[in-house]
Amino acid sequence: MQFRMQKRKFEFIESLRPYSDVIIFMVTLLIANYFWKFTVMGDENGDQVTWFGLDITAPFEFMACHIASAVYWLVSLFRDTVYMVGDHSIRFESGSGTTIIWGCTAIKQSFIWLCLILTVRGNRKLWLHKLWFIPFGWLCCYVFNILRIFLIALFIEHHPDWFHVLHDYIFKYAFYAMLFGLWVWFVEKIRDNNKTEQDTKNGHP
């Protein structure tokens, strides 16, 4: 009886092996997300952001101002009805607008990306690829985030009631879909190709 249970347990584990990378991805995503959620604290206005009680407001404040300026510049290329209010807010003559707060900086997503790539299994040579692919992912997060806020701003100029759906659902999950796509690219095109080349050098088929 005990032998059968151990055999079934072994077979179950073996059945999960093809999905081990995806399982690691999901577990890492959840752990990183909840670690951030319960350790990084900030109010809606972004006056202060803390991590384990330490004040880490400065980088969030810098990025919020920078992103607001970048989005304002992009929107102004298509709309002459847009204007800035302070360092963080973008407004339209229609009365609608948006404010860039600390949670809009994509620093959280950049942290999650770091965790996702660090937990990808591979040989020592893979770490050399991680050294350039992690910053590449950060750049993608930065560009995607600016485009995300830019598109939201354009949509809500005349449809302010769309903000909730666009911000909390469509672009939120599109952001994580982008991260997943980059992760798949790294695993299948970089790690697996590197492993194949290494096996060929070692004489393995």
NORSULDA-V910190 format. One record per helix or strand of 3 or more residues. SS is the DSSP state (2 for helix, 1 for strand). FROM is the first residue (numbers start at 1). TO is the last residue. If there is no record, write none. Layout:
BEGIN
[[SS,FROM,TO] [SS,FROM,TO]]
END
This chain:
BEGIN
[[2,2,39] [1,40,42] [1,49,51] [2,57,78] [1,82,85] [1,89,92] [1,97,99] [2,102,104] [2,107,118] [2,126,156] [2,160,201]]
END
